[in-house]
Amino acid sequence: MCVNPKFQNQGIGALTLKHIEQNLKSEGVEAIRLDAFSLNPVALKMYHKQGYTKVGKANWRKGKFYLMEKKL
């Protein structure tokens, strides 16, 4: 997920994530998994704050990513 720099630090990412989670939960989805670039502390902080936990690591072309999960 990316937020235009003009609109960052306004909670848009967290609100978008909550909206996605609510929609998926209402459809019967039990968990969300995503990956986050290890050198993006802002994203990592947001995901952690929203209840996501690190469940693994992956090394891809750009570098190390954390595999994150949240049970709905």
mmCIF file of the N, C-alpha and C atoms, coordinates in Angstrom:
data_MODEL
# 
_entry.id   MODEL 
# 
loop_
_atom_site.group_PDB 
_atom_site.id 
_atom_site.type_symbol 
_atom_site.label_atom_id 
_atom_site.label_alt_id 
_atom_site.label_comp_id 
_atom_site.label_asym_id 
_atom_site.label_entity_id 
_atom_site.label_seq_id 
_atom_site.pdbx_PDB_ins_code 
_atom_site.Cartn_x 
_atom_site.Cartn_y 
_atom_site.Cartn_z 
_atom_site.occupancy 
_atom_site.B_iso_or_equiv 
_atom_site.pdbx_formal_charge 
_atom_site.auth_seq_id 
_atom_site.auth_comp_id 
_atom_site.auth_asym_id 
_atom_site.auth_atom_id 
_atom_site.pdbx_PDB_model_num 
ATOM 1   N N  . MET A 1 1  ? 0.858   -1.159  0.000  1.00 0.00 ? 1  MET A N  1 
ATOM 2   C CA . MET A 1 1  ? 0.000   0.000   0.000  1.00 0.00 ? 1  MET A CA 1 
ATOM 3   C C  . MET A 1 1  ? 0.907   1.226   0.000  1.00 0.00 ? 1  MET A C  1 
ATOM 4   N N  . CYS A 1 2  ? 0.530   2.214   -0.761 1.00 0.00 ? 2  CYS A N  1 
ATOM 5   C CA . CYS A 1 2  ? 1.260   3.479   -0.806 1.00 0.00 ? 2  CYS A CA 1 
ATOM 6   C C  . CYS A 1 2  ? 0.283   4.632   -0.603 1.00 0.00 ? 2  CYS A C  1 
ATOM 7   N N  . VAL A 1 3  ? 0.729   5.637   0.117  1.00 0.00 ? 3  VAL A N  1 
ATOM 8   C CA . VAL A 1 3  ? -0.056  6.852   0.301  1.00 0.00 ? 3  VAL A CA 1 
ATOM 9   C C  . VAL A 1 3  ? 0.748   7.997   -0.310 1.00 0.00 ? 3  VAL A C  1 
ATOM 10  N N  . ASN A 1 4  ? 0.103   8.798   -1.105 1.00 0.00 ? 4  ASN A N  1 
ATOM 11  C CA . ASN A 1 4  ? 0.740   9.956   -1.715 1.00 0.00 ? 4  ASN A CA 1 
ATOM 12  C C  . ASN A 1 4  ? 1.408   10.785  -0.613 1.00 0.00 ? 4  ASN A C  1 
ATOM 13  N N  . PRO A 1 5  ? 2.675   11.170  -0.814 1.00 0.00 ? 5  PRO A N  1 
ATOM 14  C CA . PRO A 1 5  ? 3.380   11.936  0.230  1.00 0.00 ? 5  PRO A CA 1 
ATOM 15  C C  . PRO A 1 5  ? 2.635   13.183  0.714  1.00 0.00 ? 5  PRO A C  1 
ATOM 16  N N  . LYS A 1 6  ? 1.830   13.792  -0.135 1.00 0.00 ? 6  LYS A N  1 
ATOM 17  C CA . LYS A 1 6  ? 1.071   14.982  0.284  1.00 0.00 ? 6  LYS A CA 1 
ATOM 18  C C  . LYS A 1 6  ? 0.046   14.644  1.365  1.00 0.00 ? 6  LYS A C  1 
ATOM 19  N N  . PHE A 1 7  ? -0.342  13.367  1.454  1.00 0.00 ? 7  PHE A N  1 
ATOM 20  C CA . PHE A 1 7  ? -1.393  12.971  2.380  1.00 0.00 ? 7  PHE A CA 1 
ATOM 21  C C  . PHE A 1 7  ? -0.902  12.025  3.480  1.00 0.00 ? 7  PHE A C  1 
ATOM 22  N N  . GLN A 1 8  ? 0.410   11.847  3.589  1.00 0.00 ? 8  GLN A N  1 
ATOM 23  C CA . GLN A 1 8  ? 0.944   10.953  4.615  1.00 0.00 ? 8  GLN A CA 1 
ATOM 24  C C  . GLN A 1 8  ? 0.801   11.581  5.999  1.00 0.00 ? 8  GLN A C  1 
ATOM 25  N N  . ASN A 1 9  ? 0.894   10.742  7.012  1.00 0.00 ? 9  ASN A N  1 
ATOM 26  C CA . ASN A 1 9  ? 0.807   11.145  8.427  1.00 0.00 ? 9  ASN A CA 1 
ATOM 27  C C  . ASN A 1 9  ? -0.559  11.701  8.801  1.00 0.00 ? 9  ASN A C  1 
ATOM 28  N N  . GLN A 1 10 ? -1.595  11.247  8.099  1.00 0.00 ? 10 GLN A N  1 
ATOM 29  C CA . GLN A 1 10 ? -2.963  11.664  8.404  1.00 0.00 ? 10 GLN A CA 1 
ATOM 30  C C  . GLN A 1 10 ? -3.841  10.466  8.764  1.00 0.00 ? 10 GLN A C  1 
ATOM 31  N N  . GLY A 1 11 ? -3.232  9.289   8.889  1.00 0.00 ? 11 GLY A N  1 
ATOM 32  C CA . GLY A 1 11 ? -3.988  8.099   9.256  1.00 0.00 ? 11 GLY A CA 1 
ATOM 33  C C  . GLY A 1 11 ? -4.699  7.420   8.095  1.00 0.00 ? 11 GLY A C  1 
ATOM 34  N N  . ILE A 1 12 ? -4.411  7.838   6.866  1.00 0.00 ? 12 ILE A N  1 
ATOM 35  C CA . ILE A 1 12 ? -5.093  7.271   5.704  1.00 0.00 ? 12 ILE A CA 1 
ATOM 36  C C  . ILE A 1 12 ? -4.757  5.791   5.527  1.00 0.00 ? 12 ILE A C  1 
ATOM 37  N N  . GLY A 1 13 ? -3.499  5.427   5.739  1.00 0.00 ? 13 GLY A N  1 
ATOM 38  C CA . GLY A 1 13 ? -3.104  4.025   5.615  1.00 0.00 ? 13 GLY A CA 1 
ATOM 39  C C  . GLY A 1 13 ? -3.844  3.146   6.612  1.00 0.00 ? 13 GLY A C  1 
ATOM 40  N N  . ALA A 1 14 ? -3.911  3.592   7.868  1.00 0.00 ? 14 ALA A N  1 
ATOM 41  C CA . ALA A 1 14 ? -4.595  2.819   8.912  1.00 0.00 ? 14 ALA A CA 1 
ATOM 42  C C  . ALA A 1 14 ? -6.091  2.706   8.616  1.00 0.00 ? 14 ALA A C  1 
ATOM 43  N N  . LEU A 1 15 ? -6.707  3.807   8.168  1.00 0.00 ? 15 LEU A N  1 
ATOM 44  C CA . LEU A 1 15 ? -8.134  3.763   7.837  1.00 0.00 ? 15 LEU A CA 1 
ATOM 45  C C  . LEU A 1 15 ? -8.405  2.824   6.660  1.00 0.00 ? 15 LEU A C  1 
ATOM 46  N N  . THR A 1 16 ? -7.533  2.859   5.670  1.00 0.00 ? 16 THR A N  1 
ATOM 47  C CA . THR A 1 16 ? -7.683  1.969   4.516  1.00 0.00 ? 16 THR A CA 1 
ATOM 48  C C  . THR A 1 16 ? -7.567  0.514   4.954  1.00 0.00 ? 16 THR A C  1 
ATOM 49  N N  . LEU A 1 17 ? -6.582  0.233   5.800  1.00 0.00 ? 17 LEU A N  1 
ATOM 50  C CA . LEU A 1 17 ? -6.390  -1.125  6.297  1.00 0.00 ? 17 LEU A CA 1 
ATOM 51  C C  . LEU A 1 17 ? -7.611  -1.599  7.081  1.00 0.00 ? 17 LEU A C  1 
ATOM 52  N N  . LYS A 1 18 ? -8.155  -0.751  7.941  1.00 0.00 ? 18 LYS A N  1 
ATOM 53  C CA . LYS A 1 18 ? -9.347  -1.122  8.716  1.00 0.00 ? 18 LYS A CA 1 
ATOM 54  C C  . LYS A 1 18 ? -10.533 -1.409  7.796  1.00 0.00 ? 18 LYS A C  1 
ATOM 55  N N  . HIS A 1 19 ? -10.695 -0.599  6.775  1.00 0.00 ? 19 HIS A N  1 
ATOM 56  C CA . HIS A 1 19 ? -11.783 -0.804  5.811  1.00 0.00 ? 19 HIS A CA 1 
ATOM 57  C C  . HIS A 1 19 ? -11.629 -2.155  5.109  1.00 0.00 ? 19 HIS A C  1 
ATOM 58  N N  . ILE A 1 20 ? -10.421 -2.456  4.668  1.00 0.00 ? 20 ILE A N  1 
ATOM 59  C CA . ILE A 1 20 ? -10.153 -3.744  4.007  1.00 0.00 ? 20 ILE A CA 1 
ATOM 60  C C  . ILE A 1 20 ? -10.440 -4.892  4.972  1.00 0.00 ? 20 ILE A C  1 
ATOM 61  N N  . GLU A 1 21 ? -9.959  -4.773  6.207  1.00 0.00 ? 21 GLU A N  1 
ATOM 62  C CA . GLU A 1 21 ? -10.169 -5.829  7.202  1.00 0.00 ? 21 GLU A CA 1 
ATOM 63  C C  . GLU A 1 21 ? -11.654 -6.068  7.466  1.00 0.00 ? 21 GLU A C  1 
ATOM 64  N N  . GLN A 1 22 ? -12.426 -4.998  7.616  1.00 0.00 ? 22 GLN A N  1 
ATOM 65  C CA . GLN A 1 22 ? -13.863 -5.135  7.874  1.00 0.00 ? 22 GLN A CA 1 
ATOM 66  C C  . GLN A 1 22 ? -14.563 -5.838  6.711  1.00 0.00 ? 22 GLN A C  1 
ATOM 67  N N  . ASN A 1 23 ? -14.222 -5.441  5.493  1.00 0.00 ? 23 ASN A N  1 
ATOM 68  C CA . ASN A 1 23 ? -14.839 -6.077  4.325  1.00 0.00 ? 23 ASN A CA 1 
ATOM 69  C C  . ASN A 1 23 ? -14.492 -7.552  4.234  1.00 0.00 ? 23 ASN A C  1 
ATOM 70  N N  . LEU A 1 24 ? -13.220 -7.875  4.449  1.00 0.00 ? 24 LEU A N  1 
ATOM 71  C CA . LEU A 1 24 ? -12.807 -9.273  4.359  1.00 0.00 ? 24 LEU A CA 1 
ATOM 72  C C  . LEU A 1 24 ? -13.428 -10.107 5.477  1.00 0.00 ? 24 LEU A C  1 
ATOM 73  N N  . LYS A 1 25 ? -13.487 -9.550  6.680  1.00 0.00 ? 25 LYS A N  1 
ATOM 74  C CA . LYS A 1 25 ? -14.087 -10.273 7.805  1.00 0.00 ? 25 LYS A CA 1 
ATOM 75  C C  . LYS A 1 25 ? -15.559 -10.571 7.530  1.00 0.00 ? 25 LYS A C  1 
ATOM 76  N N  . SER A 1 26 ? -16.269 -9.612  6.952  1.00 0.00 ? 26 SER A N  1 
ATOM 77  C CA . SER A 1 26 ? -17.685 -9.832  6.653  1.00 0.00 ? 26 SER A CA 1 
ATOM 78  C C  . SER A 1 26 ? -17.877 -10.886 5.565  1.00 0.00 ? 26 SER A C  1 
ATOM 79  N N  . GLU A 1 27 ? -16.829 -11.146 4.801  1.00 0.00 ? 27 GLU A N  1 
ATOM 80  C CA . GLU A 1 27 ? -16.883 -12.177 3.755  1.00 0.00 ? 27 GLU A CA 1 
ATOM 81  C C  . GLU A 1 27 ? -16.408 -13.534 4.270  1.00 0.00 ? 27 GLU A C  1 
ATOM 82  N N  . GLY A 1 28 ? -16.044 -13.591 5.543  1.00 0.00 ? 28 GLY A N  1 
ATOM 83  C CA . GLY A 1 28 ? -15.640 -14.860 6.141  1.00 0.00 ? 28 GLY A CA 1 
ATOM 84  C C  . GLY A 1 28 ? -14.148 -15.144 6.118  1.00 0.00 ? 28 GLY A C  1 
ATOM 85  N N  . VAL A 1 29 ? -13.352 -14.178 5.709  1.00 0.00 ? 29 VAL A N  1 
ATOM 86  C CA . VAL A 1 29 ? -11.894 -14.353 5.709  1.00 0.00 ? 29 VAL A CA 1 
ATOM 87  C C  . VAL A 1 29 ? -11.414 -14.336 7.161  1.00 0.00 ? 29 VAL A C  1 
ATOM 88  N N  . GLU A 1 30 ? -10.538 -15.273 7.510  1.00 0.00 ? 30 GLU A N  1 
ATOM 89  C CA . GLU A 1 30 ? -10.107 -15.420 8.896  1.00 0.00 ? 30 GLU A CA 1 
ATOM 90  C C  . GLU A 1 30 ? -8.769  -14.759 9.215  1.00 0.00 ? 30 GLU A C  1 
ATOM 91  N N  . ALA A 1 31 ? -7.967  -14.468 8.193  1.00 0.00 ? 31 ALA A N  1 
ATOM 92  C CA . ALA A 1 31 ? -6.658  -13.862 8.437  1.00 0.00 ? 31 ALA A CA 1 
ATOM 93  C C  . ALA A 1 31 ? -6.193  -13.103 7.198  1.00 0.00 ? 31 ALA A C  1 
ATOM 94  N N  . ILE A 1 32 ? -5.349  -12.108 7.437  1.00 0.00 ? 32 ILE A N  1 
ATOM 95  C CA . ILE A 1 32 ? -4.726  -11.358 6.347  1.00 0.00 ? 32 ILE A CA 1 
ATOM 96  C C  . ILE A 1 32 ? -3.223  -11.560 6.466  1.00 0.00 ? 32 ILE A C  1 
ATOM 97  N N  . ARG A 1 33 ? -2.594  -11.817 5.343  1.00 0.00 ? 33 ARG A N  1 
ATOM 98  C CA . ARG A 1 33 ? -1.137  -11.913 5.297  1.00 0.00 ? 33 ARG A CA 1 
ATOM 99  C C  . ARG A 1 33 ? -0.626  -10.895 4.295  1.00 0.00 ? 33 ARG A C  1 
ATOM 100 N N  . LEU A 1 34 ? 0.481   -10.264 4.638  1.00 0.00 ? 34 LEU A N  1 
ATOM 101 C CA . LEU A 1 34 ? 1.081   -9.282  3.744  1.00 0.00 ? 34 LEU A CA 1 
ATOM 102 C C  . LEU A 1 34 ? 2.582   -9.269  3.970  1.00 0.00 ? 34 LEU A C  1 
ATOM 103 N N  . ASP A 1 35 ? 3.297   -8.603  3.087  1.00 0.00 ? 35 ASP A N  1 
ATOM 104 C CA . ASP A 1 35 ? 4.725   -8.437  3.305  1.00 0.00 ? 35 ASP A CA 1 
ATOM 105 C C  . ASP A 1 35 ? 5.044   -6.956  3.395  1.00 0.00 ? 35 ASP A C  1 
ATOM 106 N N  . ALA A 1 36 ? 6.064   -6.639  4.184  1.00 0.00 ? 36 ALA A N  1 
ATOM 107 C CA . ALA A 1 36 ? 6.465   -5.248  4.399  1.00 0.00 ? 36 ALA A CA 1 
ATOM 108 C C  . ALA A 1 36 ? 7.984   -5.169  4.307  1.00 0.00 ? 36 ALA A C  1 
ATOM 109 N N  . PHE A 1 37 ? 8.458   -4.187  3.571  1.00 0.00 ? 37 PHE A N  1 
ATOM 110 C CA . PHE A 1 37 ? 9.896   -3.999  3.402  1.00 0.00 ? 37 PHE A CA 1 
ATOM 111 C C  . PHE A 1 37 ? 10.539  -3.706  4.754  1.00 0.00 ? 37 PHE A C  1 
ATOM 112 N N  . SER A 1 38 ? 11.590  -4.437  5.069  1.00 0.00 ? 38 SER A N  1 
ATOM 113 C CA . SER A 1 38 ? 12.227  -4.332  6.387  1.00 0.00 ? 38 SER A CA 1 
ATOM 114 C C  . SER A 1 38 ? 12.833  -2.956  6.657  1.00 0.00 ? 38 SER A C  1 
ATOM 115 N N  . LEU A 1 39 ? 13.130  -2.197  5.622  1.00 0.00 ? 39 LEU A N  1 
ATOM 116 C CA . LEU A 1 39 ? 13.720  -0.867  5.806  1.00 0.00 ? 39 LEU A CA 1 
ATOM 117 C C  . LEU A 1 39 ? 12.691  0.249   5.689  1.00 0.00 ? 39 LEU A C  1 
ATOM 118 N N  . ASN A 1 40 ? 11.437  -0.082  5.952  1.00 0.00 ? 40 ASN A N  1 
ATOM 119 C CA . ASN A 1 40 ? 10.368  0.919   5.948  1.00 0.00 ? 40 ASN A CA 1 
ATOM 120 C C  . ASN A 1 40 ? 9.772   0.993   7.355  1.00 0.00 ? 40 ASN A C  1 
ATOM 121 N N  . PRO A 1 41 ? 10.435  1.724   8.264  1.00 0.00 ? 41 PRO A N  1 
ATOM 122 C CA . PRO A 1 41 ? 9.981   1.737   9.660  1.00 0.00 ? 41 PRO A CA 1 
ATOM 123 C C  . PRO A 1 41 ? 8.586   2.316   9.848  1.00 0.00 ? 41 PRO A C  1 
ATOM 124 N N  . VAL A 1 42 ? 8.167   3.237   8.991  1.00 0.00 ? 42 VAL A N  1 
ATOM 125 C CA . VAL A 1 42 ? 6.833   3.828   9.129  1.00 0.00 ? 42 VAL A CA 1 
ATOM 126 C C  . VAL A 1 42 ? 5.763   2.766   8.867  1.00 0.00 ? 42 VAL A C  1 
ATOM 127 N N  . ALA A 1 43 ? 5.932   1.995   7.803  1.00 0.00 ? 43 ALA A N  1 
ATOM 128 C CA . ALA A 1 43 ? 4.966   0.935   7.500  1.00 0.00 ? 43 ALA A CA 1 
ATOM 129 C C  . ALA A 1 43 ? 4.983   -0.144  8.574  1.00 0.00 ? 43 ALA A C  1 
ATOM 130 N N  . LEU A 1 44 ? 6.166   -0.538  9.001  1.00 0.00 ? 44 LEU A N  1 
ATOM 131 C CA . LEU A 1 44 ? 6.262   -1.573  10.035 1.00 0.00 ? 44 LEU A CA 1 
ATOM 132 C C  . LEU A 1 44 ? 5.566   -1.144  11.322 1.00 0.00 ? 44 LEU A C  1 
ATOM 133 N N  . LYS A 1 45 ? 5.749   0.115   11.696 1.00 0.00 ? 45 LYS A N  1 
ATOM 134 C CA . LYS A 1 45 ? 5.098   0.637   12.908 1.00 0.00 ? 45 LYS A CA 1 
ATOM 135 C C  . LYS A 1 45 ? 3.583   0.621   12.750 1.00 0.00 ? 45 LYS A C  1 
ATOM 136 N N  . MET A 1 46 ? 3.087   1.033   11.572 1.00 0.00 ? 46 MET A N  1 
ATOM 137 C CA . MET A 1 46 ? 1.645   1.059   11.341 1.00 0.00 ? 46 MET A CA 1 
ATOM 138 C C  . MET A 1 46 ? 1.060   -0.355  11.406 1.00 0.00 ? 46 MET A C  1 
ATOM 139 N N  . TYR A 1 47 ? 1.704   -1.303  10.730 1.00 0.00 ? 47 TYR A N  1 
ATOM 140 C CA . TYR A 1 47 ? 1.189   -2.672  10.746 1.00 0.00 ? 47 TYR A CA 1 
ATOM 141 C C  . TYR A 1 47 ? 1.189   -3.240  12.163 1.00 0.00 ? 47 TYR A C  1 
ATOM 142 N N  . HIS A 1 48 ? 2.267   -3.014  12.904 1.00 0.00 ? 48 HIS A N  1 
ATOM 143 C CA . HIS A 1 48 ? 2.332   -3.503  14.280 1.00 0.00 ? 48 HIS A CA 1 
ATOM 144 C C  . HIS A 1 48 ? 1.215   -2.873  15.123 1.00 0.00 ? 48 HIS A C  1 
ATOM 145 N N  . LYS A 1 49 ? 1.026   -1.576  14.960 1.00 0.00 ? 49 LYS A N  1 
ATOM 146 C CA . LYS A 1 49 ? -0.010  -0.853  15.707 1.00 0.00 ? 49 LYS A CA 1 
ATOM 147 C C  . LYS A 1 49 ? -1.408  -1.378  15.373 1.00 0.00 ? 49 LYS A C  1 
ATOM 148 N N  . GLN A 1 50 ? -1.595  -1.870  14.156 1.00 0.00 ? 50 GLN A N  1 
ATOM 149 C CA . GLN A 1 50 ? -2.889  -2.389  13.717 1.00 0.00 ? 50 GLN A CA 1 
ATOM 150 C C  . GLN A 1 50 ? -3.067  -3.868  14.065 1.00 0.00 ? 50 GLN A C  1 
ATOM 151 N N  . GLY A 1 51 ? -2.089  -4.458  14.750 1.00 0.00 ? 51 GLY A N  1 
ATOM 152 C CA . GLY A 1 51 ? -2.246  -5.824  15.234 1.00 0.00 ? 51 GLY A CA 1 
ATOM 153 C C  . GLY A 1 51 ? -1.594  -6.904  14.393 1.00 0.00 ? 51 GLY A C  1 
ATOM 154 N N  . TYR A 1 52 ? -0.772  -6.523  13.442 1.00 0.00 ? 52 TYR A N  1 
ATOM 155 C CA . TYR A 1 52 ? -0.076  -7.512  12.618 1.00 0.00 ? 52 TYR A CA 1 
ATOM 156 C C  . TYR A 1 52 ? 1.189   -7.964  13.331 1.00 0.00 ? 52 TYR A C  1 
ATOM 157 N N  . THR A 1 53 ? 1.531   -9.234  13.168 1.00 0.00 ? 53 THR A N  1 
ATOM 158 C CA . THR A 1 53 ? 2.746   -9.774  13.767 1.00 0.00 ? 53 THR A CA 1 
ATOM 159 C C  . THR A 1 53 ? 3.629   -10.365 12.677 1.00 0.00 ? 53 THR A C  1 
ATOM 160 N N  . LYS A 1 54 ? 4.935   -10.342 12.933 1.00 0.00 ? 54 LYS A N  1 
ATOM 161 C CA . LYS A 1 54 ? 5.884   -10.943 11.991 1.00 0.00 ? 54 LYS A CA 1 
ATOM 162 C C  . LYS A 1 54 ? 5.804   -12.452 12.121 1.00 0.00 ? 54 LYS A C  1 
ATOM 163 N N  . VAL A 1 55 ? 5.631   -13.122 10.997 1.00 0.00 ? 55 VAL A N  1 
ATOM 164 C CA . VAL A 1 55 ? 5.569   -14.579 11.018 1.00 0.00 ? 55 VAL A CA 1 
ATOM 165 C C  . VAL A 1 55 ? 6.663   -15.209 10.157 1.00 0.00 ? 55 VAL A C  1 
ATOM 166 N N  . GLY A 1 56 ? 7.490   -14.377 9.549  1.00 0.00 ? 56 GLY A N  1 
ATOM 167 C CA . GLY A 1 56 ? 8.570   -14.905 8.731  1.00 0.00 ? 56 GLY A CA 1 
ATOM 168 C C  . GLY A 1 56 ? 9.322   -13.790 8.024  1.00 0.00 ? 56 GLY A C  1 
ATOM 169 N N  . LYS A 1 57 ? 10.306  -14.208 7.230  1.00 0.00 ? 57 LYS A N  1 
ATOM 170 C CA . LYS A 1 57 ? 11.115  -13.274 6.450  1.00 0.00 ? 57 LYS A CA 1 
ATOM 171 C C  . LYS A 1 57 ? 11.276  -13.837 5.050  1.00 0.00 ? 57 LYS A C  1 
ATOM 172 N N  . ALA A 1 58 ? 11.473  -12.941 4.096  1.00 0.00 ? 58 ALA A N  1 
ATOM 173 C CA . ALA A 1 58 ? 11.745  -13.351 2.722  1.00 0.00 ? 58 ALA A CA 1 
ATOM 174 C C  . ALA A 1 58 ? 12.759  -12.390 2.126  1.00 0.00 ? 58 ALA A C  1 
ATOM 175 N N  . ASN A 1 59 ? 13.677  -12.913 1.355  1.00 0.00 ? 59 ASN A N  1 
ATOM 176 C CA . ASN A 1 59 ? 14.643  -12.081 0.652  1.00 0.00 ? 59 ASN A CA 1 
ATOM 177 C C  . ASN A 1 59 ? 14.264  -12.042 -0.814 1.00 0.00 ? 59 ASN A C  1 
ATOM 178 N N  . TRP A 1 60 ? 13.877  -10.869 -1.258 1.00 0.00 ? 60 TRP A N  1 
ATOM 179 C CA . TRP A 1 60 ? 13.522  -10.675 -2.653 1.00 0.00 ? 60 TRP A CA 1 
ATOM 180 C C  . TRP A 1 60 ? 14.489  -9.695  -3.279 1.00 0.00 ? 60 TRP A C  1 
ATOM 181 N N  . ARG A 1 61 ? 14.277  -9.394  -4.536 1.00 0.00 ? 61 ARG A N  1 
ATOM 182 C CA . ARG A 1 61 ? 15.195  -8.556  -5.306 1.00 0.00 ? 61 ARG A CA 1 
ATOM 183 C C  . ARG A 1 61 ? 15.526  -7.242  -4.599 1.00 0.00 ? 61 ARG A C  1 
ATOM 184 N N  . LYS A 1 62 ? 14.539  -6.605  -3.993 1.00 0.00 ? 62 LYS A N  1 
ATOM 185 C CA . LYS A 1 62 ? 14.757  -5.314  -3.342 1.00 0.00 ? 62 LYS A CA 1 
ATOM 186 C C  . LYS A 1 62 ? 15.431  -5.457  -1.979 1.00 0.00 ? 62 LYS A C  1 
ATOM 187 N N  . GLY A 1 63 ? 15.367  -6.634  -1.387 1.00 0.00 ? 63 GLY A N  1 
ATOM 188 C CA . GLY A 1 63 ? 15.969  -6.846  -0.079 1.00 0.00 ? 63 GLY A CA 1 
ATOM 189 C C  . GLY A 1 63 ? 15.096  -7.703  0.811  1.00 0.00 ? 63 GLY A C  1 
ATOM 190 N N  . LYS A 1 64 ? 15.266  -7.537  2.132  1.00 0.00 ? 64 LYS A N  1 
ATOM 191 C CA . LYS A 1 64 ? 14.538  -8.358  3.106  1.00 0.00 ? 64 LYS A CA 1 
ATOM 192 C C  . LYS A 1 64 ? 13.151  -7.770  3.374  1.00 0.00 ? 64 LYS A C  1 
ATOM 193 N N  . PHE A 1 65 ? 12.173  -8.664  3.373  1.00 0.00 ? 65 PHE A N  1 
ATOM 194 C CA . PHE A 1 65 ? 10.797  -8.294  3.692  1.00 0.00 ? 65 PHE A CA 1 
ATOM 195 C C  . PHE A 1 65 ? 10.343  -9.141  4.868  1.00 0.00 ? 65 PHE A C  1 
ATOM 196 N N  . TYR A 1 66 ? 9.500   -8.538  5.712  1.00 0.00 ? 66 TYR A N  1 
ATOM 197 C CA . TYR A 1 66 ? 8.894   -9.281  6.799  1.00 0.00 ? 66 TYR A CA 1 
ATOM 198 C C  . TYR A 1 66 ? 7.521   -9.750  6.335  1.00 0.00 ? 66 TYR A C  1 
ATOM 199 N N  . LEU A 1 67 ? 7.221   -11.000 6.608  1.00 0.00 ? 67 LEU A N  1 
ATOM 200 C CA . LEU A 1 67 ? 5.903   -11.559 6.323  1.00 0.00 ? 67 LEU A CA 1 
ATOM 201 C C  . LEU A 1 67 ? 5.049   -11.324 7.562  1.00 0.00 ? 67 LEU A C  1 
ATOM 202 N N  . MET A 1 68 ? 3.940   -10.641 7.379  1.00 0.00 ? 68 MET A N  1 
ATOM 203 C CA . MET A 1 68 ? 3.097   -10.215 8.489  1.00 0.00 ? 68 MET A CA 1 
ATOM 204 C C  . MET A 1 68 ? 1.732   -10.902 8.398  1.00 0.00 ? 68 MET A C  1 
ATOM 205 N N  . GLU A 1 69 ? 1.112   -11.096 9.561  1.00 0.00 ? 69 GLU A N  1 
ATOM 206 C CA . GLU A 1 69 ? -0.212  -11.727 9.580  1.00 0.00 ? 69 GLU A CA 1 
ATOM 207 C C  . GLU A 1 69 ? -1.048  -11.138 10.697 1.00 0.00 ? 69 GLU A C  1 
ATOM 208 N N  . LYS A 1 70 ? -2.349  -11.098 10.431 1.00 0.00 ? 70 LYS A N  1 
ATOM 209 C CA . LYS A 1 70 ? -3.311  -10.688 11.449 1.00 0.00 ? 70 LYS A CA 1 
ATOM 210 C C  . LYS A 1 70 ? -4.530  -11.590 11.354 1.00 0.00 ? 70 LYS A C  1 
ATOM 211 N N  . LYS A 1 71 ? -4.892  -12.181 12.484 1.00 0.00 ? 71 LYS A N  1 
ATOM 212 C CA . LYS A 1 71 ? -6.122  -12.986 12.537 1.00 0.00 ? 71 LYS A CA 1 
ATOM 213 C C  . LYS A 1 71 ? -7.305  -12.040 12.664 1.00 0.00 ? 71 LYS A C  1 
ATOM 214 N N  . LEU A 1 72 ? -8.319  -12.273 11.865 1.00 0.00 ? 72 LEU A N  1 
ATOM 215 C CA . LEU A 1 72 ? -9.505  -11.445 11.929 1.00 0.00 ? 72 LEU A CA 1 
ATOM 216 C C  . LEU A 1 72 ? -10.519 -12.118 12.827 1.00 0.00 ? 72 LEU A C  1 
# 
